[in-house]
């Protein structure tokens, strides 16, 4: 999967990545590799647009948690934009909705990312 981040601020430290399809064992490795590169390149505020993701399994959850941990370790933040009801149900069952914040608009997500470092 090609992850082409969109810059959300002039510094290039806040990015939006649109994900589509299924976050399963077949695609999770390429998604993880793409997100790791985005973080390595200096992103400290990451919004993942999940509106195009129809399904997520444990390997997809691992990708989200890995990205979240890497960003928080670097003083950054990550959130989710418009995950489907099905994806939200899976994240709720995994008890991750307190960690992985969900927003309905890009403005809300961007406000949450406001980073100071």
QUIVEN-V861076 format. One record per pair of residues at least 4 apart in sequence whose ideal C-beta (glycine too) atoms are under 8 Angstrom apart, sorted by the first residue. I is the first residue (numbers start at 1). J is the second residue. If there is no record, write none. Layout:
I&J  I&J
This chain:
1&19  1&20  1&21  1&27  1&30  1&31  1&34  2&34  3&17  3&19  3&31  3&34  3&35  3&37  3&38  4&17  5&15  5&16  5&17  5&38  5&43  6&15  6&16  6&17  6&18  7&12  7&14  7&15  7&16  8&14  8&15  8&16  8&45  8&47  8&106  8&110  8&113  9&13  9&14  9&45  12&42  12&43  13&42  13&43  13&44  13&45  13&115  14&43  14&44  14&45  14&46  14&47  14&110  14&113  14&115  15&38  15&43  15&45  15&46  15&47  16&47  16&49  16&81  16&106  16&109  17&34  17&35  17&38  17&46  17&47  17&48  17&49  18&49  18&51  18&52  19&23  19&31  19&48  19&49  19&50  19&52  19&53  20&52  20&53  21&27  21&52  21&53  21&54  22&26  22&27  22&53  22&54  22&55  22&56  22&57  22&60  23&27  23&28  23&31  23&53  23&55  23&56  23&57  23&59  23&60  23&61  23&63  23&64  24&28  24&55  24&56  24&57  24&59  24&60  25&57  25&59  27&31  27&60  28&32  28&59  28&60  28&62  28&63  29&33  30&34  31&35  31&60  31&63  32&36  32&62  32&63  32&66  32&67  33&37  34&38  35&39  35&46  35&63  35&66  35&67  36&40  36&67  36&70  37&41  38&43  38&46  39&43  39&46  39&67  39&70  39&71  39&74  39&76  43&71  43&76  44&71  44&74  44&75  44&76  44&77  44&115  44&117  45&71  45&76  45&77  45&78  45&113  45&114  45&115  46&67  46&71  46&76  46&77  46&78  46&79  46&113  47&78  47&79  47&80  47&81  47&103  47&106  47&109  47&110  47&113  48&64  48&67  48&78  48&79  48&80  48&81  49&81  49&82  50&80  50&81  50&82  50&83  50&84  50&87  51&81  51&82  51&83  51&84  53&60  53&83  53&84  53&87  54&84  54&86  54&87  55&86  55&87  55&90  56&60  56&61  56&64  56&87  56&90  56&91  57&61  57&90  58&62  59&63  60&64  61&65  61&90  61&91  61&94  61&96  62&66  63&67  64&68  64&78  64&80  64&96  64&100  65&69  65&96  65&99  66&70  67&71  67&78  68&72  68&78  68&99  68&100  69&73  70&74  71&76  71&77  71&78  72&76  72&77  72&78  75&115  75&117  76&115  77&112  77&113  77&115  78&100  79&100  79&101  79&102  79&103  79&109  79&112  79&113  80&100  80&101  80&102  80&103  80&109  81&102  81&103  81&104  81&105  81&106  81&109  82&103  82&104  83&87  83&88  83&91  83&102  84&88  85&89  86&90  87&91  88&92  88&97  88&102  89&93  90&94  91&96  91&97  91&100  92&96  92&97  96&100  97&102  101&112  103&108  103&109  103&112  104&108  105&109  106&110  107&111  108&112  109&113  110&114
